[in-house]
């Protein structure tokens, strides 16, 4: 079993997503947050359940697709480092700095 490490930008992403969704429906926002967090928790047992991030040249950078969101994480020795949570329609290649470069 591996450890999970949430980076500050990933936590901020979650907070922003929840705030945005809660404007229309706090219940829906809570439901989405629960799905995102539970998906990350599953990485403890199944760290390679995602796929390599196509925009990243680092083969240790993976992502999970959950609903319409991409959870981007980096595999490190004994841990999965959660780098970002972004909407699937967002151009991750256009983010500066890229989530995998900043952590």
JOUR-V477836 format. One line per field, one symbol per residue. phi: phi as a letter, one per 40 degrees, with the letter a starting at -180 (. if undefined). A space follows every 10 residues. Layout:
phi->???
//
This chain:
phi->.bcbbccdcc ccddccccdc ccdcadccdc cccccccccc dccdcbcbcc bccdcccccc cbabbbfbbb bcabcbdgab cccabbcccc cccccbccdc ccc
//
